[in-house]
Amino acid sequence: MTTHNRTATVFGAYGHTGRFVVAELVARGWTPILSGRDAGKLADLGQAFPGLQQRPASIEDAASLDRALDGAAAVINCAGPFLDTAAPVIEAALRARIHYLDVCAEQQAVIDIYERFAESAKAAGITILPAMAFYGGLADLLATAALGDWNDAEAIEIAVALDSWHPTVGTRLTGERNHYRRRVVSNGALAFVADPAPTREWSFPAPFATQEVVAIPLSEIITLSRHVRSDEVHSYMNLAPLKDLRDPKTPTPVATDAQGRSSQRFVMDTVVRRNGQARHASASGRDIYAITAPLIVEALRRIGDGRSHATGVVAPGEAFDARDFLEALPALSLSFRQQ
């Protein structure tokens, strides 16, 4: 469904990731509606983006959410924990019959979205796109792009390397709220990751080289399991960022450029294996929170102009031409190869 309406409500607009999303929408010619629980923080954000509407809303107040979404073509939910916020915001999107996108990394929240809203979203003719962020969406797109013309895989492996991780307040709140066991795909079905989590070595592209990694499966496991047939799907992360994340003294991100990005560097490396062959897809760039903004706004743009392939609850690689999508993002450095 193509729409000429280029207005999108950003729920959680004043959060760290929300601010990047608002700025990206404005840069792409969209009109964000600023929304979230705290009217004072919305007013502060409004000073940086004069002329944008501010519509305070709370997940406990359905009428306020309806007002926040009125007149928008879509809502982008940047307010975690998504275990709490996803359902009420999706319910408001269904009432308004508009598209819903979020930046969820929580596996259980994505499972809940599929189970609760797949049928109602399809009946309404709208797209619900969870996990359209660095964690979740980027891995899903890379794995789908690596698959290419393969219809299935024996194994998909994803490894993330960060040179550091200064978590936002929202990241810490989500970690405290998300007490569910993590899942992987094993023998073709979702299964709980082993305890203790498996470790191994991974040879990353430059500048990270070979590092020890540990299993840290996030929302990409759930999205991939919904649209790709693979016997195994596993995700890993190097150890340095986890040390930062687990240290309560690690500060929040510090902006080091005019766009508000931190100096953090990342590589996401994906390998898809089938019949003795391996296909690799990698993406590198700067600041995992900042890169989420062009990912989710590009997704919104393609939904709006009719380049999304499905309605209902969909995964990124299911909704879009994965390689074309990734190549449209100048903030990512991409690499594809085959063995």
Helices and strands as residue ranges (DSSP letters): E 7-11, H 16-27, E 31-36, H 39-48, E 54-56, H 62-69, E 74-77, H 82-96, E 99-102, H 107-124, E 127-129, I 134-138, H 139-147, E 152-162, H 169-177, E 183-186, E 189-192, E 199-203, E 210-215, H 219-227, E 229-238, H 239-246, E 265-274, E 277-286, H 288-304, E 312-313, H 316-319, H 322-327, E 333-338
